[in-house]
Amino acid sequence: MLRETNRTRLVKDKLIAGLVKASGLGMLVGLLGILIYFFSETVPIFSASSYQQTEYQLPVDGGSLIDTKIDNTGNNGIAINQHGEAIYFSLNDQFEVINHALIQKDPVAIATNSPRPWVAMLDASGDIEVAMPEYIISHSKKKAVYTPNLRVNKELSALAFPDSGFQTKHLGFTVMQEGAVIARASNSKVEVLDYVIGAEEATHHIKALPVTFKQISDIFIAKNGLCLVVLDKEGISIFTRQVRTDAFRLFSQNIDRIGDGAQRAFSFLNGDKGAIISNSHNELEFWFVTFQNERRLRSARKYVSSREVISVIPEHTTKGFWTVDKGGMYSLFYATRPEAILSIDAGRPPLLSSLSRNDKYLINVYKDKITKFEIDAKHPEISVKELTQKVQYEGYSTPDYVWQTSSTEEDVEPKFSLVPLVFGTLKAALYAMLFSVPIAVLGAVYTANFMSTRMRNTIKPAIELMEALPTLVIGFVAAVWLAPIMERNLLAFMLSILVIPLTALICGGIWALLPLQVKSQVPKGLHLITLLPVIIPVCMGLFYVSPYLEKMLFEHGLIYFLADKGWDYQQRNTLVVGIAMGFAVIPTIFTISEDAIYSVPKHLSNGALALGATEWQTLTRVVLLTASPGIISAIMLGLGRAMGETMIVLTVTGNTPITDWNVFEGLRSLTATIATELPESKVGSSHYRLLFLSALILFLFTFIVNSVGESVRQRLRDKYRSL
């Protein structure tokens, strides 16, 4: 019977041991799987761009074409020839002309309203024709059907410039919801036709720019109609539209020349708030307007080009752009990256180039052929520099760390600096630990060494029960109740940091001077009861006196005084976060630290006392040293929880992605960003993958903190094991 019992126990022990090992191994496999999944979603951000090339023979003379477009499928296109004719073609197995449509006979100048597909033409007599060659898409049972169509803008086509012998060489125009702007240029003069759709009727007027140019090479109009750019032999002239007079006036700061070279190419980027300019010295620069104190033009960066750039092709959906140099080299750039993302050597420069509206297809027209490139550049806006360094963004006066993934305007570029998020995570965790560690560790020391057993059995479970409080509730109370109180009584909160510890020290000193007969009346471990009746009135008096003290010390109040010194105060700030998150972390640190201190063998402390050491010497030189591995583990676990906290940070901080140690300003953490933005991000997008990168960084932070904590704990454990 005994042998049978032993066998059963042995089997049970082996099963339990195997189950424990399998559970631990399963946890490790699960963590490894999470890590691999994070890597698989993050790595594509840094993948290289690629392309596929297809070539088609051109049955018409490519030299007669002056503009071309390709649709988002890469199979249908439209070309405009110098006779004012739209040619509809397909690029399936070969180049095939589908249809022709005449827009205007023998125009002297043609302009396209890219990315909008309108085309404007002007003949020798000044008559204007505005039309949109397009494909109407219908669907049959088997496939989509693309039918050529020519849409004519009758209102604009009824307009005309005066027939005054103006020798038109160049044409620029834009179509807006409130009207249109059309400009024609000769070698030295520019005339602008402004068409405005009013509430009752449409009006138009024609004005000449009050500047004479030298050999104009091209003109450009921003799609919002507020900016006109003229390229001539002397440089670039920028004119801005005056809202009151509807007239274009020369910008106060002009771009004369870049590198003392004549400008060869110019193009607005998506949104028309920035532009790319190149010259004959192989220099390529990004310019934009800033509005700090006064409106000024600013050059943000230069781009690397080995040869002279003859053409710049902006992308339609991003701040990217293609350049074409004299040797036929195509280079894809992004506004915030000085180096090329993708380069294609076509061998010779094309006559025409065009991008599809989705930026996936690039076609080049030569005299005898057309080449089509299918581009795979999924994350051109992401680079290590943009994620980790200050970047000069369009419209910003200085380089900065910016996290801004969405905007009210579609053409505003996303900004993906992870520095504010990492900084905010560390900042919140640091202030939370500064608040929680002294309270939790000192509370654990008092509870384990000086508190009576009866009170310990009451206090410790109560503090452990605090850990069950939902962090959302803690964050909600801090945001709705604590933050307004702190704003109204900021001086009292700041003074309490000094007054409460000082009051406790004074009370301790007075207690030490009391006769032994008086002190013996209070049972050991219940000294806290004698301290609370003093601390509570002091705190109440502090909050009562602080408004009067604030009026005496600060004329307009402490918050305004801090603002004058550069310390802006936000109601939901890091100080509130530190208190709320520290309150949530205290139970973890307290419980583990108290267990570690209470578990120190009594013979160690008794031996020290027997050798003549005081209770304080025994605590600091024996008990705390022996319990230090557990205390370090508690602090590391608390730090890990503080770094991974989501709801408190989300509800209390204001979620402002800034890099400032100011305790009175908010922050934005990795966890809050993932929680708020992941449900709204498009799967597979740069934003989506960056959120997984944020999760990976948070995972690595936690791993490093726990590894360091375990290493320190093991070293201390080995050091004091002999005790």
N, C-alpha and C positions, 0 to 999 in steps of 0.2 A: 504493500500500500504506500509506503514511504517512497519506494523507488518510482512508482507510477506518478506520485505527486511531484517528485523532482523532475521527471521527464516533462510533465505538463508545464511546469514552471519554466523549464529550459526552453521549450517551444514558444511559450508566450513571450519570454524575454527576447528571443531571437526575432520573433515577429514584430515586437514593438521597436527593437533596435533597427530592423530593416525598414519599418515604416518611417521612423525618424530620419534615417539616412535618405530614403526616397523623397521625403518631404523637403529636406534641405537641398537635395540635388534638383528637385523640381523647381524650387524657388530660384536657384542659380540659373537653371535653363530658362525660366521665365524672364529673369532680368536680362540675360544675354539676348533673348528673343526681342525684348523691347529695345535694347541697344541697337541690334541689327536693323530693326524696323526704322528707328530714327535715322540711322545712317543711310538706309535705302531711300528715304524720302528727302534727305538733305543733299546727298552727293550730286544729283542732277543739276543743282544750282550752279556748280562750278564746272560743268561739262563743257567741252569745246563746241563751237558752232561748226556747222557743215553745210554743204550744198550739193545739188545734183544738176548737171548741165544737159540741156537738149538743144539741138541745132536744127534749123529749118531753112530750106532754100527759099529765097524771096523772088517771086515771079515779077514783081514790079521794081522800079528803080528806087532804091532806098534813099537816094539823094533828093528825091522830090517830096519826101515826107518831112513835116516840120513838128509833128507831135504824135504821140502814141500813148495808149492806155491798155491795161490788161485787167481782167476781172479777178475776183477772189478764187476762182477755180483754176486759173492759169490756162484755160482752154479757149477763152474768147477775148478778143481785143478789138480796139478801134484805133485807126490811124487817120490823121488829118494831113492832106497834101497841100502844096503851095497854091493850088487852084481853088482852095476853099471847099474841098470835097471830103466827106467822111467815108472811110473805107472800113467796113465791118469784116472781120476775118476770124477764123478759128485756128487753133493750134493743137489739133489732135494728133493724127499720124503725120500730117504735113500742113504747111501753110495753105489755107484755102480761103479765098475771098467769098464772102457770103452775100454782101450787098453794098451799094453805093448810095450816098445821099449828099446833095449839094446844099451847103449852108450859105455861102455867099460867093459870087463869081469874082475871081481874080482879086482877092483882098491884098492890101499893101502891108497889113500887119495883123498878126494873130496872137491871142493870149489865151491861156487856159487858167481856170480858177481852181487849181489843185489845192486841197484834196477833193473839193466839189467838182463834179464833172462838167461844169459849164464851159463853153468855148465862146469867146468874143472875137469878132472880125470887123475890120474897118477897111473900107475901100478908098480910092483916091479922092472921091467927092465928099468924104466925111461921114457917109452912112454907116450905121452900126447894125450888126447882126449878132444876136446872142442866142445860142441854142445848146441843147444837151444831147449829144449822141449817146444812146444807151441801149441796153438789152432788156426787154420785158420777159420776165421769167414766168412760165406756166408749167404745170405738171401733168404729164400723162400717166398712164398706168405703169409704164416701164421706166421713164426717165424724165428729167427736167428739160423743158424746151426753151431755148433762148431765141427770141424774135427781135431783130433789129428795129429800132425806133428812133425818130428824131423829134425831140420836144423843143419847141420854139418859144422863147420868152417874148411875147408880142409887145409888152410895155417897153422893154429895153430896146427891142428891135425897131421901135418907132422913133427912137432918139437919133440925133445926128450932131456932129460937130460942124461949125460953119465952114463953107467951102471958100477958104481965104488963101489958098495956095500953100497951106501948111504941109511941109514934106514929112509925113509920118514915117518913122523908122521902127519905132517900138510901141507896144501897147501893153497896158496893164489894167486889170480890173478885178473887182470882187462883187459878189452878189450877197446881199444881206436881207434879213427879214424886213428891215425898215427901208430898204432901197438898194442902191448900188453906187459904186464909184468906178469911173472909167477914166483912165489917163492915157494920153498919147504924147509921144516925144519925137522931136526931130533931132538933129545933131546938137542943138544948143538950147531948145526951149521945150517946156512941158505945159500942156493944158489939161485941166481936170474937169470932168463932167460929174456933178454931184446930183444924183437922183434920189429924192426923198419922198416916201409914201406917207402922207399926212392923214389926219382923221377924216377929212372931207375929200381932198384930192391930192394927187401926186404932183410935185413940182421938181424942176431941175434948173440948174444954172451952171455956167461954164466960166472958169477963172484960170488965168495963167499964173504959174508960180513966179514969184518976184525975184527970180535968180536966173542968170544966163550961164549956161554950162559950156564945157569944152569937150566936144566929141562924146556924146552920151552913148554908152554901150548897152544899157538895159535899164528898165524901171520895174519896181515891184510894189504891190499894194497889199497890206495885211488884210486877212480875211474879214476882220471886224471894221475895216475901212478907216481906222484911226491913224494909220501910219503909211507914208509913202517914201520909198527909197529910190534914189537916182544914182546910178553908177556912171561916172564919166572919167576922162583922162586924169583929172586931178585928185580923184578919190571918191568917197561915198558921202552923199548929202541925205540927211534924214529930215523929213517934214512930218509934223504932227498936226492933227486936225483940231481946230479950235471949236469947242462945242457950241459956243454962242453964235459965232459967225459962219460956221461950216466952211471955213477956209483953212488951207494948209499953210503953216508957217514953219520956217526953218528951226530945227531943234537947236537949243542954246549951245549944246556941246556937239561938235561935228567930228566925225571920223575922217581925218584927212587922208592918212595913208598908214598902212601897216608895214613896218620894215622898209619904208621908202620904196615901195614897189607898187605898181599899178594893180588895182583890184581885177582879178580874172573871174571870180565866181562869188555869188551871194545867194543865200537862201534863208528864209524864215524857217525856224523849227516848228514842230507841232505846237499850236497855241499862239504863234506869232509874238511871243514875249522875248524870245531870244533869236539870234541869227548866227549863221556861220559865214565867215568871210575869208577868202583866200587871195593871195597875190602871186606875182611872178617870182618871188623869192622862196617859194615852197613853204610859206607860212600859212597856217590855218588856225583861226582864232574863233572863240565863242564870245559873243557880245550880248549884253542885255541891259535893261534899264533898272536902276535902283531908285528908291524913293525915300532915302534917309536924309532928313533936313531939306534937301533939294533933289530934283530929278536929274540924274546923271547917267551917262553911259559907262558901262564897266566891262572890262575884258576879264573873263574868268580864267581861261586856260588856253594853252596852245596844244595842237595835235601834231603828231609825228607824220610827216609825209616825205618820201624820198624824192619824189618828182613834183613838178608843178601841177597843181590841181586845176582842171579846166571845167569841172562841173560838180555841183553839190546837189544831191537828191534827198530831200527830207523824208523820213518815214511818217506815216499817217496816224499811227496808234501810239507811238512812243516818242521820246526825245532823241531817237537815233537818227543817223543820216549816213548816206553813202557818198563817197568821193570817187571821182574818176580822174586819173592823172594822164599825162601825155603819153605814157607808155602803155595805156590800156589796163592799168591795174585798178581794180575795184576794191575799196576798203570800207568796211562797216564800222562806224564809231557810235558811241553813246555820249551824250552831252557831258556826263560827269566822269568819263574815262578818257585819259589822254592817249591811250594806246588803242590800236585797231582790234576789234573783236573778231573779224573775219576778213580775209584778203583773197581775191580771185584775180588771177592773171589771165586776162582775155587776149593778150598778145598785141592788140592795137586799140586805140580809142574808138568808140562807136560814134555814129552820127546822132543817135537819140537813145535815151534810156528812160525807163519808167518803172514804177513800183505799183503793185496791186494795192488795193485799199487796206487789205489785211497784212501787208508787208511781207507776204510769203513768197511772192514771185517777182523777179526782176528780169525785164526783157531789154535787150540791146538791139538796135537796128543798125545794120551795116548796109553798104551799097547793094550787096548781093545776097544777104542772109539775115536771119534773126536768131539770136541765141536766147534761151530762157533758162534762168537759174531758179531752182526751188530751194529756198533758204530755210535752214533750221537753226534759228538763233532764239531759243526759248527764254533765256534770262539775261539779256544784254545789260540790264541795269544793275546787275549784282556783281560786285567785285570785293575782294578782301579789303581794299582801301576804303570803299564806301561803307563797309560794315564796321570798320575799326578806327578810321581816321576822320578828321574834320574835312568836309567837302564844301566847295563853293557852289551852292545851288542857284538856279535862276531866280533873280529877284531878291536874293539875300545880299546884304552889304558886306558880310564877312563869312569866311568858312565856319561851319559849325557842325555839331553832332545833331542830327535831326531824325526823328522817327515820325513819319506822316504817311500812312498807307492809303488814305482816302482824302478826297477834297470835294468841295461843292462844284468845282470846275473839272470837266473831264480831261482837259489838256494840261493839267498841273501834274508834273512828274511825281511819282511816288518816291519817298525818301526812306531808306532802309538802314539807318545806323543802329546797330545793336548796343552801342555804348550807353545811351541813356537808360536802356532797359536793364543791362547788367549793373550799371551804377545804381539805379533805383532799387534793385534787389538787394545789393550789398548795403546800401544806405539804410533801408528799412530794417534789415536783419541786425545791423550794428546798433542802431538806437534801441531796438527791442531788447538786445542782449545787455546794453548798458542799464536799462531799466530793470530787467528781470533777474540777471545773475546775482547782483548784491542781495536783493530781497530774498531770492530763492535759496541761495547757499547759506547766507547768514540765518535765515529762518530754519533751514535744515539743521544747522549747528545748534541753535538754541533748542529746537524740538528734541533732538537726539541726546543732548548732554545735560540740559538744565531744566527741561520741563518735566513736570510730574507725569508718572505713567498714566494716571487717569485723564489728565488734560491732553496728553499725547494721543491717547486712543480716541479722543474727540476731534482734535485739531487736524491730525493727519488725514483721516478719512474725508473730512470736510474739504480740505485742499485738493485731495485726489478727485473728489467729486466735481471740482471746478473744471477738470479736463473734459468732462462730458458735455459742457456747454457748447452749443453750436457756434462756430466762429462767425457765422453770418449774424447771429444775435449780438455777439460782442461787437462786431463792426457796426451794426445798425445803432446800438446804444451809443457807441463812441461818436458816430457821425451826427446823430440827432440830438443827443443829450450832452455829451462831454465837450464836443467841439464848440458849440455856442457858449457854454459856461467858461471854457478856457479863453475864448476871445474877449469876453466881458471882464474876466479876472486874470489877465495874463500876468500882471505883476505879482499877484498872490501865488500863482503857480510857480513862478520863477523864484520867489523868496522862500517858498516851502522846501525847495531843494536844499537850502542851507539851514533854515530854521528848525525843521523837524529833527534832523540828525543832531544839531547842536542842542536842542531841548532834551533829547534822549541822553546825550553825554552829561549835561548838567544834572539831570535827574539821577544818573548813575553815580556821579560824584557826591551828590547830597546823600544818596542812599549809603554810600561807603562811610560817610561821616556819622551816620546815625548810630546810637548805642546798640549793642548786641541784643539787649532786651527788647527793643522796638522791632528790630529786624527779625527776631525769632518768632514774632507774632504772625508773620506771613509764612505759610508753608512753603517749603522748597519747591521750586518749579512754577510757582504762581506769582512771580514777581511782575509779570506782564500786567497783572490786574492793577498794580500800583502805578504803572506808567501810563496806561490809557486815560485815566481821569485828568492827566496833565496834557497829553498830546492833543486830545480832542478840543479842549477849550482854546489851546494855542492856535490850532488850525482855524477854528471859528473866528477868533479874534483877528487872525491874519487876513482873512477874507473880508472882515468888517472894516479894518483899518486901511487896506490896500487902495481903495478908491480915493480916499483923502490923501494918502501918501503919493499916489500917482499925480494928483493935481498939483501937489507941492513940488515934485521933482521934474515933471514934464508938462510943458505948457499946454500941448494939445493931446496928451496921452502917450502912453508907451508905444503903441502901434505906430503912430505918426512919427514919433522920435526914431524908431527903428527904420521906418521907410526913408527918412531923411539921411540915415546912415547907410542906405543901400540894402537893408534887410527887409524885403517885402514880406508882409504877413498874409497868409491865406488861411481861411477858416479850417479847411481840411488839409492839415500839414503833417510833416514827419513827426513832430512831437506827439500829436494825437495818435499817430500810427504806432510809435514806440510804446506808448502807454497801453494801448489796446492789444497790440501783439505781444507785448511783454506780459500782460495779464493772462493771455492764452498760453504762453510758454512756461510761466512760473510752475504750474503743477508738474510738468515733466521733469524740470530740473530739480525741484524740491523733493519729489518722491524718490528719485534715484539717489540723490545726494544724501538724503536722510537715511535711506536704507544702508548706504555705504558707511556712513558715520556710525550708525547704531550697531552695525555688524562688526565693528572693531572689537576684538576680544577684550573682555574686561580685565584680564590679568595684565595687559599692557598698561592701561591707565592706572590700575591699582598699584602696579609695581613702581610706576613713576611717582605717584603720590607718596608711596612708602619711602622712596628715596629722597623725599623732601621737596619735590617739585610742586608748584602751585597748580590750581585747577586750570589757569590760563596757559601756563607752560606745558602742562600735560596735553591740553587741547591742541596748541599750535605745533608742538614738537613731536608729538606721538600720534594722537588720534587723527588729525588732519593729514599728516604724511601717510599714514597707513591707509586712510580712506581716499587719498588723492586719485587713484585709478578710477574709482567709481564717480568721483566728483567731475573729473575730466570727461568721462563718458556722458555724464548728465548734461554738461555744458555743450558738448558736441551734438548730442541729440536735440537739445534745445535750439542750437544754431541751425541744424538741418531742418527742423520744423519751421523756424522763422523764415528761412530762405524759400521754403516750399509753400508758405501760407498764401492763400488766394483771396478769400472773401473779405478778410479784414482790410487788406491792401486795396481791394477793389472798391470798397464802400467808403473808405476814410481818406484816401490820398488825393482825390481829385484827378488822378491819372494824367499828370502832366509830365511828359518825357523830357526832363531837364537834367543837367549835370551840375548840381549845386549842392554843397554841403549845408546850406542854410536850413536849420531845423524848422523854420517857420514856413517853408515852402513845401509843395507836394512833390510827388515822384510817380514813376510808372515802373512797375516790376515786370519781370518775365512772366510770372504766373498770371497776373491780371491781364496782360496783353494776350496771352494764349486763350484765356477764358472768354474774353470779350470779342476777339477778332477771328478766332478759328471757325465759329459757325457761319461767319459772313464771307470768308475767303473762298475763292474759286479753287476747286481741287486741281492740283498740278501747277498752279500759278506761282510766281515768285513769292508773293505774299504768303501763300499756303506753305511752301517749303521752308521759308524763313521762320515761320512759327514752329515747325518741327526742329529747325536748327536751334531755336530758343529753348525748346524742350530738351534737346540734347545737351545744351550748355548747362541747363538746370540740373539734369541728370548727372553730368560730370562734376558740377559743383558739390552736389550731395555726396557723390562717391568720394571725392577728394577730402571733404570735411570728415566723413566717417572713417576714411583710411588714416588720416592724420590723427584723429581722436583715438582710434584703436592702437596705432603705433605708440602714441604717448602713454596710453593706459597700460600697454604691455610692458613698456620700459619701466614705468613706475612700479608696476606689480612685481617685476623681477627684482627691482632694487630693494623693495621693502618686504619681500616675501620672507626673509629671515627673521623678521620681527614676529 
